[in-house]
Amino acid sequence: MAHYELDVLDKKILRLIMNDARKPFLEVARECNVSGAAIHQRVQKLMNAGVIKGCEFVIDNNSIGYETCAYMGLYLQNPGQFPAVTEALMKIPEVVECHYTTGQYDLFIKIYAKNNQHLLHIIHHQLQPLGLARTETLISFKEGFKRNLPINESNSSI
């Protein structure tokens, strides 16, 4: 996989829009001492290169009634199940992340549920029917922090 080389302007743009994705391009342009068109072109180039994958609003899951966050390690009965299980997991709206992993788990997923009872229902009625060998669940009490990788000035870092 090819890596994209960020120049000084790319890094400055990324730092500014990572902190506030709604910041107008003209404001970013003023802070970078370039035209608004230049910012638009650079952002488009970064999107086309796959550096920027999109913009999103972050929803506070707790505020909409999803109070339980859990991480689950899934053990598959056989390696041929990866595509079918991953496809089935995508159909469960409460499963928000799925990772292929090394180590003891075949897949590692993140789930949001309304409460522990709802989580148990998801496990029994949506996950167990997938024919998994077994699962291990970790419930998160509270997210300590979540962040993007920092975009640094130096060439040795991102």
N, C-alpha and C positions, 0 to 999 in steps of 0.2 A: 504494500500500500504506500503510495507516494505521500510525502508530507509537504504541506504548503509552507513556504518561507514567508514569515511576516516581516514587513519592514517597520520602521519607526512610526509612520503614519497609521498603518494597519493596527499596530498595538495601541496607539492612543485612541483611535476610534473604538476599538473593542473595549478598552477600559471604560470609556464614557458611556457606551450603550449597554454594557453589562450592568452598570450601576442603575441605569434608568432606560429601559427599552422604549419608553414613550418620549424620550427626549427628542425634540425636533431636529432634523438634519441641519437646519440653518444654525441652530445653537451649537451643535457639534462642529460645524464648519467654522464658526467664530472662534471656538476654543482651539481648533487645529490650524487656524490661519490659512484656510483654503476655501474654495467656493462650495456652495451647497451641492452643485452638480458633481463636484469631485467626490464629496462624501457619498452621495447616492451611488455613483459608479463604483467606489471602493466597497461599499456594503454589498452591492449586487455581485461584485467579483468574489467577495468572501463567501457569499451564499452559494454561488455557482461552484466554488471550490469545495464546498461542504464544511468550511470552517464555522460558519453560522448556520445552524440547523433550523432556525425559526425564532419567533417571538411568542411569548405566551403570558397569560395572566396566571398567577399562582393563587390557587384557592386554598383557604384555611379549612382543611377537612373537618376539624373539630367544630367550626362554626356552622357547618351544614349537617351536623349530627353524626359524623363518623369519628367516634372517640377512640377506637382501638386501631392501632397500627401494629401489624405483625410481619415478621420475616419468616419464611418457611423454606427449609431445605427439602427438596423432593428427591426421592430415590426411585428411579425407573426400574421396571422389571427387566427390560432389555434395551440396548441402545437404539434399536429401530423405532422406539416410541417417541423419540425427540420431536419429529415434525408434527405428529398427531397431538401430542400433549401440549406443545407450544401453541398450536392452532386452537385447541380447546381452551387453554388458559386465556387467550385473547378474547374469547367470548364471555368471560366472567368480568364484569365491569369493575368489581372491587379489587381485582388483581391489576396493579398499576405498573409493575416492573417484573421482568423475567430475565434472568441471566444464566447462560451456560457457564458452568464453573469447573475448576479442577478441585481436587480434594475429595472430601467424603460425599458431597451432594452432586447429583447430576444437574439439577436446576435449582436456582435460588430465586424466590419470588417475594414481592412486597405486596401486602394486602391492607386495605382499609375496610373496617367493618364498623357498624353502628355501636356495637358493644361486644363483649365476650360471647354472649349467646348467639349473636349474628355470625361471629367468626366461626363458632362451632357448627352452625348450620351450613356455612360455606364449605367447611372441611368435609362434613358428612354427606352433603347432597350435591356438591359440585366438584370437589377434588377427589374424594375416594372413588367415585364412579369412573375416573380416568384410568383405573387399573394400576395405580402406583404401588411400588413394593412397600414403601412407608414414607412418612414425613416427620420432620422435626420442626417445631414452632417456637419462635422467640417473640415475645410481646415487648414492644417498645413502650416504656413509660412516658418518655418525652424526647423530642428531637433536640439534641444539644446544639447543633448547627448544621447548616447545609450551604454549600457555596460552590461556585465555579472555580476552576484553576485560576490563579492570578496571572495577569498579563504584565510582565515586567519589561523595563526599558532595555536591559542587557540582552545580548544576543544568545547567551547561554541558557536562558530561560525561555519560557513561552513568550 
